[in-house]
Amino acid sequence: MKKFLIIAMALVMGFLVVTMIGGVPAQAETDETPKKGISFLANGTGKVSIDPDIAYLTVGVTVERDKAADAMADNNELMAAVLEAIKATGLAEEDIKTSRLNLEVVYDYSGSNRVLKGYAARNSLALTIRDLEKIADVIDATVETGATDISNLYFDKENRDEAYDQALALAVERATTKVNVLAKAAGVDAELFPRTISEGGVQIYYPAARDMAMEEAAAGVPIVPGQIEITANVSVEFSTVE
């Protein structure tokens, strides 16, 4: 009887063992266990150079007189002549704006005590020049009619969207290339799928401009606009799991 019980228990245990061993593959086939993926992240930069099509220039008149009223009166007279000369070059009225107008006391600090010298009246115009070939004409016209200050000349592209889009595309292309290099170096031989693409902003480099001395402006300094450089930055993430 004992021998029969031992044999029966052995059969039951054997059945349970076989059931457990045989059930593992079946469970692996039916359960949807998440696949482990590898992600790669790289930054990319794209640069595009474009020619400017618009310029900005500040011209002004500074007059110093003993009396404040005289300083303002003489400044107004000179600025009126400068303004007419600017309009004569073809600039539209909407492209001419007053950017500065002030009257200040002028002191002489050469001695031990400051001494009143007079009053300085300043008036400046901000100009938008849409025809770059007119820059020299505008400068010559203002200097000949009494302008004493010429500054802040810089160039721009009125519509930079197309150039920025090109820079973005180059940035994504560069980041994708870097991701593929990373995957190959890591020994990952699998198809990569884009997960995220983040725009990292834009930088615009303008050609350096400097203020011209009045004698240089009167001599007709050549104007060389140079090119504007637009840089776009992106971050791209790829994964081996779609």
PyRosetta script that sets phi, psi and omega in degrees:
from pyrosetta import init, pose_from_sequence

init()
pose = pose_from_sequence("MKKFLIIAMALVMGFLVVTMIGGVPAQAETDETPKKGISFLANGTGKVSIDPDIAYLTVGVTVERDKAADAMADNNELMAAVLEAIKATGLAEEDIKTSRLNLEVVYDYSGSNRVLKGYAARNSLALTIRDLEKIADVIDATVETGATDISNLYFDKENRDEAYDQALALAVERATTKVNVLAKAAGVDAELFPRTISEGGVQIYYPAARDMAMEEAAAGVPIVPGQIEITANVSVEFSTVE")
pose.set_psi(1, -45.5)
pose.set_omega(1, 177.9)
pose.set_phi(2, -61.4)
pose.set_psi(2, -38.6)
pose.set_omega(2, -179.7)
pose.set_phi(3, -64.7)
pose.set_psi(3, -38.3)
pose.set_omega(3, 179.0)
pose.set_phi(4, -64.9)
pose.set_psi(4, -41.1)
pose.set_omega(4, 178.8)
pose.set_phi(5, -64.7)
pose.set_psi(5, -41.3)
pose.set_omega(5, 180.0)
pose.set_phi(6, -62.6)
pose.set_psi(6, -42.5)
pose.set_omega(6, 179.8)
pose.set_phi(7, -65.3)
pose.set_psi(7, -40.3)
pose.set_omega(7, -179.3)
pose.set_phi(8, -65.4)
pose.set_psi(8, -43.4)
pose.set_omega(8, 178.5)
pose.set_phi(9, -64.2)
pose.set_psi(9, -38.3)
pose.set_omega(9, 179.1)
pose.set_phi(10, -63.6)
pose.set_psi(10, -39.1)
pose.set_omega(10, 179.0)
pose.set_phi(11, -65.9)
pose.set_psi(11, -41.6)
pose.set_omega(11, 179.4)
pose.set_phi(12, -63.8)
pose.set_psi(12, -46.2)
pose.set_omega(12, 179.5)
pose.set_phi(13, -62.1)
pose.set_psi(13, -40.5)
pose.set_omega(13, 178.8)
pose.set_phi(14, -63.2)
pose.set_psi(14, -39.1)
pose.set_omega(14, 177.8)
pose.set_phi(15, -63.3)
pose.set_psi(15, -42.5)
pose.set_omega(15, 178.9)
pose.set_phi(16, -63.5)
pose.set_psi(16, -41.1)
pose.set_omega(16, 180.0)
pose.set_phi(17, -63.4)
pose.set_psi(17, -45.2)
pose.set_omega(17, 179.9)
pose.set_phi(18, -63.2)
pose.set_psi(18, -39.5)
pose.set_omega(18, 179.4)
pose.set_phi(19, -63.0)
pose.set_psi(19, -44.8)
pose.set_omega(19, -179.1)
pose.set_phi(20, -65.2)
pose.set_psi(20, -43.9)
pose.set_omega(20, -178.6)
pose.set_phi(21, -66.9)
pose.set_psi(21, -42.3)
pose.set_omega(21, -178.3)
pose.set_phi(22, -72.4)
pose.set_psi(22, -19.7)
pose.set_omega(22, -176.4)
pose.set_phi(23, -83.1)
pose.set_psi(23, -18.0)
pose.set_omega(23, -176.6)
pose.set_phi(24, -64.4)
pose.set_psi(24, -50.9)
pose.set_omega(24, 178.9)
pose.set_phi(25, -60.6)
pose.set_psi(25, -39.3)
pose.set_omega(25, -178.8)
pose.set_phi(26, -63.7)
pose.set_psi(26, -38.4)
pose.set_omega(26, 179.8)
pose.set_phi(27, -68.4)
pose.set_psi(27, -37.8)
pose.set_omega(27, 179.9)
pose.set_phi(28, -66.2)
pose.set_psi(28, -30.8)
pose.set_omega(28, -177.8)
pose.set_phi(29, -79.3)
pose.set_psi(29, -28.0)
pose.set_omega(29, -175.8)
pose.set_phi(30, -94.0)
pose.set_psi(30, -32.7)
pose.set_omega(30, -179.7)
pose.set_phi(31, -73.2)
pose.set_psi(31, 139.1)
pose.set_omega(31, 176.5)
pose.set_phi(32, -94.6)
pose.set_psi(32, 79.7)
pose.set_omega(32, 179.9)
pose.set_phi(33, -76.1)
pose.set_psi(33, 136.5)
pose.set_omega(33, -177.4)
pose.set_phi(34, -66.0)
pose.set_psi(34, 138.8)
pose.set_omega(34, 177.6)
pose.set_phi(35, -81.3)
pose.set_psi(35, 141.5)
pose.set_omega(35, 178.2)
pose.set_phi(36, -87.6)
pose.set_psi(36, 125.8)
pose.set_omega(36, 179.5)
pose.set_phi(37, -112.2)
pose.set_psi(37, 160.9)
pose.set_omega(37, 177.3)
pose.set_phi(38, -112.1)
pose.set_psi(38, 131.1)
pose.set_omega(38, -179.1)
pose.set_phi(39, -109.3)
pose.set_psi(39, 146.3)
pose.set_omega(39, 178.0)
pose.set_phi(40, -129.3)
pose.set_psi(40, 134.0)
pose.set_omega(40, -178.8)
pose.set_phi(41, -125.4)
pose.set_psi(41, 131.3)
pose.set_omega(41, 179.5)
pose.set_phi(42, -143.6)
pose.set_psi(42, 150.7)
pose.set_omega(42, 176.1)
pose.set_phi(43, -100.9)
pose.set_psi(43, 147.8)
pose.set_omega(43, 179.2)
pose.set_phi(44, -134.2)
pose.set_psi(44, 148.6)
pose.set_omega(44, 179.2)
pose.set_phi(45, -127.3)
pose.set_psi(45, 133.7)
pose.set_omega(45, 176.7)
pose.set_phi(46, -125.1)
pose.set_psi(46, 135.3)
pose.set_omega(46, -178.3)
pose.set_phi(47, -123.5)
pose.set_psi(47, 138.1)
pose.set_omega(47, 177.6)
pose.set_phi(48, -134.3)
pose.set_psi(48, 132.6)
pose.set_omega(48, 177.9)
pose.set_phi(49, -106.0)
pose.set_psi(49, 133.7)
pose.set_omega(49, -178.0)
pose.set_phi(50, -133.6)
pose.set_psi(50, 156.2)
pose.set_omega(50, 176.8)
pose.set_phi(51, -84.6)
pose.set_psi(51, 138.1)
pose.set_omega(51, 178.0)
pose.set_phi(52, -71.5)
pose.set_psi(52, 156.3)
pose.set_omega(52, 177.0)
pose.set_phi(53, -132.0)
pose.set_psi(53, 9.5)
pose.set_omega(53, -179.6)
pose.set_phi(54, -151.1)
pose.set_psi(54, 150.2)
pose.set_omega(54, -179.4)
pose.set_phi(55, -134.1)
pose.set_psi(55, 153.2)
pose.set_omega(55, 178.2)
pose.set_phi(56, -125.2)
pose.set_psi(56, 137.8)
pose.set_omega(56, -175.3)
pose.set_phi(57, -145.6)
pose.set_psi(57, 142.2)
pose.set_omega(57, 175.4)
pose.set_phi(58, -112.7)
pose.set_psi(58, 126.8)
pose.set_omega(58, 176.1)
pose.set_phi(59, -125.5)
pose.set_psi(59, 146.0)
pose.set_omega(59, -176.7)
pose.set_phi(60, -153.2)
pose.set_psi(60, 172.3)
pose.set_omega(60, 178.8)
pose.set_phi(61, -129.2)
pose.set_psi(61, 129.7)
pose.set_omega(61, 174.7)
pose.set_phi(62, -121.2)
pose.set_psi(62, 126.1)
pose.set_omega(62, -179.3)
pose.set_phi(63, -127.1)
pose.set_psi(63, 130.8)
pose.set_omega(63, 178.2)
pose.set_phi(64, -115.7)
pose.set_psi(64, 125.6)
pose.set_omega(64, 179.9)
pose.set_phi(65, -137.0)
pose.set_psi(65, 166.7)
pose.set_omega(65, 179.3)
pose.set_phi(66, -66.9)
pose.set_psi(66, -35.3)
pose.set_omega(66, -178.7)
pose.set_phi(67, -111.9)
pose.set_psi(67, 145.6)
pose.set_omega(67, -178.3)
pose.set_phi(68, -63.4)
pose.set_psi(68, -42.3)
pose.set_omega(68, -178.3)
pose.set_phi(69, -62.8)
pose.set_psi(69, -39.7)
pose.set_omega(69, 178.8)
pose.set_phi(70, -66.5)
pose.set_psi(70, -38.9)
pose.set_omega(70, 179.5)
pose.set_phi(71, -62.0)
pose.set_psi(71, -46.0)
pose.set_omega(71, -179.7)
pose.set_phi(72, -67.3)
pose.set_psi(72, -41.6)
pose.set_omega(72, -178.3)
pose.set_phi(73, -63.5)
pose.set_psi(73, -48.1)
pose.set_omega(73, -179.8)
pose.set_phi(74, -66.8)
pose.set_psi(74, -36.3)
pose.set_omega(74, 177.7)
pose.set_phi(75, -63.7)
pose.set_psi(75, -44.9)
pose.set_omega(75, 179.6)
pose.set_phi(76, -59.9)
pose.set_psi(76, -39.5)
pose.set_omega(76, -179.6)
pose.set_phi(77, -64.9)
pose.set_psi(77, -46.4)
pose.set_omega(77, -179.6)
pose.set_phi(78, -66.5)
pose.set_psi(78, -41.3)
pose.set_omega(78, -178.9)
pose.set_phi(79, -65.8)
pose.set_psi(79, -34.9)
pose.set_omega(79, 177.3)
pose.set_phi(80, -61.4)
pose.set_psi(80, -39.7)
pose.set_omega(80, 178.4)
pose.set_phi(81, -68.1)
pose.set_psi(81, -40.5)
pose.set_omega(81, 178.0)
pose.set_phi(82, -62.8)
pose.set_psi(82, -42.5)
pose.set_omega(82, -178.7)
pose.set_phi(83, -63.0)
pose.set_psi(83, -43.0)
pose.set_omega(83, 178.3)
pose.set_phi(84, -64.4)
pose.set_psi(84, -38.5)
pose.set_omega(84, 179.2)
pose.set_phi(85, -65.4)
pose.set_psi(85, -37.9)
pose.set_omega(85, 178.5)
pose.set_phi(86, -65.3)
pose.set_psi(86, -45.1)
pose.set_omega(86, 178.9)
pose.set_phi(87, -62.6)
pose.set_psi(87, -32.8)
pose.set_omega(87, -179.7)
pose.set_phi(88, -66.9)
pose.set_psi(88, -21.6)
pose.set_omega(88, 178.1)
pose.set_phi(89, -78.4)
pose.set_psi(89, -10.0)
pose.set_omega(89, 178.0)
pose.set_phi(90, 109.0)
pose.set_psi(90, 0.0)
pose.set_omega(90, 178.5)
pose.set_phi(91, -69.5)
pose.set_psi(91, 136.4)
pose.set_omega(91, 179.1)
pose.set_phi(92, -74.2)
pose.set_psi(92, 153.3)
pose.set_omega(92, -177.9)
pose.set_phi(93, -61.2)
pose.set_psi(93, -34.4)
pose.set_omega(93, -179.7)
pose.set_phi(94, -70.2)
pose.set_psi(94, -12.0)
pose.set_omega(94, 177.8)
pose.set_phi(95, -98.1)
pose.set_psi(95, 10.5)
pose.set_omega(95, 178.6)
pose.set_phi(96, -125.1)
pose.set_psi(96, 117.9)
pose.set_omega(96, -177.5)
pose.set_phi(97, -136.1)
pose.set_psi(97, 144.2)
pose.set_omega(97, 174.9)
pose.set_phi(98, -73.8)
pose.set_psi(98, 126.1)
pose.set_omega(98, -178.6)
pose.set_phi(99, -110.1)
pose.set_psi(99, -18.6)
pose.set_omega(99, -178.7)
pose.set_phi(100, -157.6)
pose.set_psi(100, 136.0)
pose.set_omega(100, 175.3)
pose.set_phi(101, -151.1)
pose.set_psi(101, 113.5)
pose.set_omega(101, -179.5)
pose.set_phi(102, -153.7)
pose.set_psi(102, 158.9)
pose.set_omega(102, 178.3)
pose.set_phi(103, -128.4)
pose.set_psi(103, 127.4)
pose.set_omega(103, -176.7)
pose.set_phi(104, -137.8)
pose.set_psi(104, 155.9)
pose.set_omega(104, 178.5)
pose.set_phi(105, -79.7)
pose.set_psi(105, 140.5)
pose.set_omega(105, 179.5)
pose.set_phi(106, -114.9)
pose.set_psi(106, 126.9)
pose.set_omega(106, 179.5)
pose.set_phi(107, -115.5)
pose.set_psi(107, 155.6)
pose.set_omega(107, 172.9)
pose.set_phi(108, -104.1)
pose.set_psi(108, 119.1)
pose.set_omega(108, -177.2)
pose.set_phi(109, -106.1)
pose.set_psi(109, 16.2)
pose.set_omega(109, -176.0)
pose.set_phi(110, -70.3)
pose.set_psi(110, -27.1)
pose.set_omega(110, -179.7)
pose.set_phi(111, -95.6)
pose.set_psi(111, -167.0)
pose.set_omega(111, -179.1)
pose.set_phi(112, -72.7)
pose.set_psi(112, -27.1)
pose.set_omega(112, 178.3)
pose.set_phi(113, -124.1)
pose.set_psi(113, 147.2)
pose.set_omega(113, 178.7)
pose.set_phi(114, -71.7)
pose.set_psi(114, 143.5)
pose.set_omega(114, -177.9)
pose.set_phi(115, -124.8)
pose.set_psi(115, 133.1)
pose.set_omega(115, 179.0)
pose.set_phi(116, -66.9)
pose.set_psi(116, 123.3)
pose.set_omega(116, 178.1)
pose.set_phi(117, -97.9)
pose.set_psi(117, -35.0)
pose.set_omega(117, -177.5)
pose.set_phi(118, 158.3)
pose.set_psi(118, -147.9)
pose.set_omega(118, -177.1)
pose.set_phi(119, -136.0)
pose.set_psi(119, 142.0)
pose.set_omega(119, -180.0)
pose.set_phi(120, -116.1)
pose.set_psi(120, 125.1)
pose.set_omega(120, 176.7)
pose.set_phi(121, -106.1)
pose.set_psi(121, 129.7)
pose.set_omega(121, -178.4)
pose.set_phi(122, -125.7)
pose.set_psi(122, 136.7)
pose.set_omega(122, 178.0)
pose.set_phi(123, -141.1)
pose.set_psi(123, 127.1)
pose.set_omega(123, -177.4)
pose.set_phi(124, -128.2)
pose.set_psi(124, 148.6)
pose.set_omega(124, 177.9)
pose.set_phi(125, -118.7)
pose.set_psi(125, 135.3)
pose.set_omega(125, 174.1)
pose.set_phi(126, -96.8)
pose.set_psi(126, 120.5)
pose.set_omega(126, -175.0)
pose.set_phi(127, -109.9)
pose.set_psi(127, 139.7)
pose.set_omega(127, 171.6)
pose.set_phi(128, -110.1)
pose.set_psi(128, 116.5)
pose.set_omega(128, -176.5)
pose.set_phi(129, -109.2)
pose.set_psi(129, 111.5)
pose.set_omega(129, -175.6)
pose.set_phi(130, -91.2)
pose.set_psi(130, -15.1)
pose.set_omega(130, 174.2)
pose.set_phi(131, -111.5)
pose.set_psi(131, 105.0)
pose.set_omega(131, -174.0)
pose.set_phi(132, -62.3)
pose.set_psi(132, -24.0)
pose.set_omega(132, -179.6)
pose.set_phi(133, -71.4)
pose.set_psi(133, -12.0)
pose.set_omega(133, -179.7)
pose.set_phi(134, -90.9)
pose.set_psi(134, -4.1)
pose.set_omega(134, -175.8)
pose.set_phi(135, -58.0)
pose.set_psi(135, -49.6)
pose.set_omega(135, -179.3)
pose.set_phi(136, -62.0)
pose.set_psi(136, -38.6)
pose.set_omega(136, 179.5)
pose.set_phi(137, -64.5)
pose.set_psi(137, -41.4)
pose.set_omega(137, 179.8)
pose.set_phi(138, -63.9)
pose.set_psi(138, -44.1)
pose.set_omega(138, -179.6)
pose.set_phi(139, -63.5)
pose.set_psi(139, -46.3)
pose.set_omega(139, -179.9)
pose.set_phi(140, -60.7)
pose.set_psi(140, -42.6)
pose.set_omega(140, -177.2)
pose.set_phi(141, -65.1)
pose.set_psi(141, -40.7)
pose.set_omega(141, -178.3)
pose.set_phi(142, -71.0)
pose.set_psi(142, -39.8)
pose.set_omega(142, -179.8)
pose.set_phi(143, -66.1)
pose.set_psi(143, -41.3)
pose.set_omega(143, -178.0)
pose.set_phi(144, -66.2)
pose.set_psi(144, -24.6)
pose.set_omega(144, -176.7)
pose.set_phi(145, -102.7)
pose.set_psi(145, 6.2)
pose.set_omega(145, 171.7)
pose.set_phi(146, 120.3)
pose.set_psi(146, 3.8)
pose.set_omega(146, 177.4)
pose.set_phi(147, -64.4)
pose.set_psi(147, 137.1)
pose.set_omega(147, 179.6)
pose.set_phi(148, -112.7)
pose.set_psi(148, -11.7)
pose.set_omega(148, -177.6)
pose.set_phi(149, -132.6)
pose.set_psi(149, 127.9)
pose.set_omega(149, 173.6)
pose.set_phi(150, -133.8)
pose.set_psi(150, 123.2)
pose.set_omega(150, -174.7)
pose.set_phi(151, -157.1)
pose.set_psi(151, 176.5)
pose.set_omega(151, 172.1)
pose.set_phi(152, 58.3)
pose.set_psi(152, 38.0)
pose.set_omega(152, 175.1)
pose.set_phi(153, -78.8)
pose.set_psi(153, 121.8)
pose.set_omega(153, 173.5)
pose.set_phi(154, -149.6)
pose.set_psi(154, 161.2)
pose.set_omega(154, -173.0)
pose.set_phi(155, -116.0)
pose.set_psi(155, 155.0)
pose.set_omega(155, -178.7)
pose.set_phi(156, -152.5)
pose.set_psi(156, 171.8)
pose.set_omega(156, 172.5)
pose.set_phi(157, -109.9)
pose.set_psi(157, 122.4)
pose.set_omega(157, -174.3)
pose.set_phi(158, -61.9)
pose.set_psi(158, -38.0)
pose.set_omega(158, 177.0)
pose.set_phi(159, -124.8)
pose.set_psi(159, 109.1)
pose.set_omega(159, -176.2)
pose.set_phi(160, -103.7)
pose.set_psi(160, 4.7)
pose.set_omega(160, -173.3)
pose.set_phi(161, -60.7)
pose.set_psi(161, -46.6)
pose.set_omega(161, -177.7)
pose.set_phi(162, -62.0)
pose.set_psi(162, -43.3)
pose.set_omega(162, 179.5)
pose.set_phi(163, -64.8)
pose.set_psi(163, -39.0)
pose.set_omega(163, 178.8)
pose.set_phi(164, -66.3)
pose.set_psi(164, -38.5)
pose.set_omega(164, 177.1)
pose.set_phi(165, -61.5)
pose.set_psi(165, -40.2)
pose.set_omega(165, 177.6)
pose.set_phi(166, -64.2)
pose.set_psi(166, -41.2)
pose.set_omega(166, 178.7)
pose.set_phi(167, -64.7)
pose.set_psi(167, -39.1)
pose.set_omega(167, 177.2)
pose.set_phi(168, -61.5)
pose.set_psi(168, -45.0)
pose.set_omega(168, -179.9)
pose.set_phi(169, -61.4)
pose.set_psi(169, -40.9)
pose.set_omega(169, 177.8)
pose.set_phi(170, -65.4)
pose.set_psi(170, -37.2)
pose.set_omega(170, 180.0)
pose.set_phi(171, -65.6)
pose.set_psi(171, -43.1)
pose.set_omega(171, 178.1)
pose.set_phi(172, -64.6)
pose.set_psi(172, -41.1)
pose.set_omega(172, 178.7)
pose.set_phi(173, -60.9)
pose.set_psi(173, -43.1)
pose.set_omega(173, -179.5)
pose.set_phi(174, -66.9)
pose.set_psi(174, -42.2)
pose.set_omega(174, 179.3)
pose.set_phi(175, -64.2)
pose.set_psi(175, -38.9)
pose.set_omega(175, 178.8)
pose.set_phi(176, -63.9)
pose.set_psi(176, -41.9)
pose.set_omega(176, 177.5)
pose.set_phi(177, -60.7)
pose.set_psi(177, -42.3)
pose.set_omega(177, -179.7)
pose.set_phi(178, -65.6)
pose.set_psi(178, -38.8)
pose.set_omega(178, 177.7)
pose.set_phi(179, -62.4)
pose.set_psi(179, -43.5)
pose.set_omega(179, 179.2)
pose.set_phi(180, -63.3)
pose.set_psi(180, -36.9)
pose.set_omega(180, 177.1)
pose.set_phi(181, -65.5)
pose.set_psi(181, -42.1)
pose.set_omega(181, 178.6)
pose.set_phi(182, -62.1)
pose.set_psi(182, -43.7)
pose.set_omega(182, -178.8)
pose.set_phi(183, -64.1)
pose.set_psi(183, -42.3)
pose.set_omega(183, 179.8)
pose.set_phi(184, -65.5)
pose.set_psi(184, -41.9)
pose.set_omega(184, 179.7)
pose.set_phi(185, -65.1)
pose.set_psi(185, -29.7)
pose.set_omega(185, 179.8)
pose.set_phi(186, -85.1)
pose.set_psi(186, -0.1)
pose.set_omega(186, 178.8)
pose.set_phi(187, 74.9)
pose.set_psi(187, 23.3)
pose.set_omega(187, -180.0)
pose.set_phi(188, -93.6)
pose.set_psi(188, 111.2)
pose.set_omega(188, -179.9)
pose.set_phi(189, -108.9)
pose.set_psi(189, 76.6)
pose.set_omega(189, -178.6)
pose.set_phi(190, -149.2)
pose.set_psi(190, 156.3)
pose.set_omega(190, 178.7)
pose.set_phi(191, -68.7)
pose.set_psi(191, 135.5)
pose.set_omega(191, -179.4)
pose.set_phi(192, -102.6)
pose.set_psi(192, 139.2)
pose.set_omega(192, -178.7)
pose.set_phi(193, -119.0)
pose.set_psi(193, 136.0)
pose.set_omega(193, 178.9)
pose.set_phi(194, -68.0)
pose.set_psi(194, 131.9)
pose.set_omega(194, 179.1)
pose.set_phi(195, -106.0)
pose.set_psi(195, -52.5)
pose.set_omega(195, 179.4)
pose.set_phi(196, -142.0)
pose.set_psi(196, 147.1)
pose.set_omega(196, 172.8)
pose.set_phi(197, -133.4)
pose.set_psi(197, 118.8)
pose.set_omega(197, -176.4)
pose.set_phi(198, -115.4)
pose.set_psi(198, 131.4)
pose.set_omega(198, 176.7)
pose.set_phi(199, -78.9)
pose.set_psi(199, 130.5)
pose.set_omega(199, -174.9)
pose.set_phi(200, -103.9)
pose.set_psi(200, 9.3)
pose.set_omega(200, 178.1)
pose.set_phi(201, 103.8)
pose.set_psi(201, 176.7)
pose.set_omega(201, -176.2)
pose.set_phi(202, -133.7)
pose.set_psi(202, 144.5)
pose.set_omega(202, 172.3)
pose.set_phi(203, -121.3)
pose.set_psi(203, 138.7)
pose.set_omega(203, 179.5)
pose.set_phi(204, -120.6)
pose.set_psi(204, 122.1)
pose.set_omega(204, 178.7)
pose.set_phi(205, -103.0)
pose.set_psi(205, 121.1)
pose.set_omega(205, 178.2)
pose.set_phi(206, -99.3)
pose.set_psi(206, 143.3)
pose.set_omega(206, 176.3)
pose.set_phi(207, -57.5)
pose.set_psi(207, 140.4)
pose.set_omega(207, -178.0)
pose.set_phi(208, -64.6)
pose.set_psi(208, 134.6)
pose.set_omega(208, 176.3)
pose.set_phi(209, -124.8)
pose.set_psi(209, 153.8)
pose.set_omega(209, -179.2)
pose.set_phi(210, -132.4)
pose.set_psi(210, 159.0)
pose.set_omega(210, 175.8)
pose.set_phi(211, -75.8)
pose.set_psi(211, 139.4)
pose.set_omega(211, -178.9)
pose.set_phi(212, -98.4)
pose.set_psi(212, 139.1)
pose.set_omega(212, 171.6)
pose.set_phi(213, -69.1)
pose.set_psi(213, 153.2)
pose.set_omega(213, -175.3)
pose.set_phi(214, -62.2)
pose.set_psi(214, -34.5)
pose.set_omega(214, 179.7)
pose.set_phi(215, -69.0)
pose.set_psi(215, -30.0)
pose.set_omega(215, 176.4)
pose.set_phi(216, -70.2)
pose.set_psi(216, -42.5)
pose.set_omega(216, -179.9)
pose.set_phi(217, -62.5)
pose.set_psi(217, -41.6)
pose.set_omega(217, -179.5)
pose.set_phi(218, -67.2)
pose.set_psi(218, -28.1)
pose.set_omega(218, -179.3)
pose.set_phi(219, -80.7)
pose.set_psi(219, -3.8)
pose.set_omega(219, 178.3)
pose.set_phi(220, 76.7)
pose.set_psi(220, 60.9)
pose.set_omega(220, 179.7)
pose.set_phi(221, -64.2)
pose.set_psi(221, 130.7)
pose.set_omega(221, 177.9)
pose.set_phi(222, -60.6)
pose.set_psi(222, 138.9)
pose.set_omega(222, -180.0)
pose.set_phi(223, -103.7)
pose.set_psi(223, 120.3)
pose.set_omega(223, 179.3)
pose.set_phi(224, -119.4)
pose.set_psi(224, 105.5)
pose.set_omega(224, -174.4)
pose.set_phi(225, -64.7)
pose.set_psi(225, -37.1)
pose.set_omega(225, -173.1)
pose.set_phi(226, 74.0)
pose.set_psi(226, -167.4)
pose.set_omega(226, -179.3)
pose.set_phi(227, -119.4)
pose.set_psi(227, 153.5)
pose.set_omega(227, 176.8)
pose.set_phi(228, -97.1)
pose.set_psi(228, 133.5)
pose.set_omega(228, -179.5)
pose.set_phi(229, -109.2)
pose.set_psi(229, 122.8)
pose.set_omega(229, 179.4)
pose.set_phi(230, -109.9)
pose.set_psi(230, 125.3)
pose.set_omega(230, -178.1)
pose.set_phi(231, -118.4)
pose.set_psi(231, 127.8)
pose.set_omega(231, 177.4)
pose.set_phi(232, -114.0)
pose.set_psi(232, 144.0)
pose.set_omega(232, 179.9)
pose.set_phi(233, -125.1)
pose.set_psi(233, 138.8)
pose.set_omega(233, 178.2)
pose.set_phi(234, -138.9)
pose.set_psi(234, 159.3)
pose.set_omega(234, 170.9)
pose.set_phi(235, -121.0)
pose.set_psi(235, 128.3)
pose.set_omega(235, -177.0)
pose.set_phi(236, -122.2)
pose.set_psi(236, 131.2)
pose.set_omega(236, 177.4)
pose.set_phi(237, -116.1)
pose.set_psi(237, 129.1)
pose.set_omega(237, 176.2)
pose.set_phi(238, -119.4)
pose.set_psi(238, 152.8)
pose.set_omega(238, 178.5)
pose.set_phi(239, -137.3)
pose.set_psi(239, 156.3)
pose.set_omega(239, 177.1)
pose.set_phi(240, -79.6)
pose.set_psi(240, -6.5)
pose.set_omega(240, 178.8)
pose.set_phi(241, -113.2)
pose.set_psi(241, 129.1)
pose.set_omega(241, -178.8)
pose.set_phi(242, -74.9)
pose.dump_pdb("model.pdb")
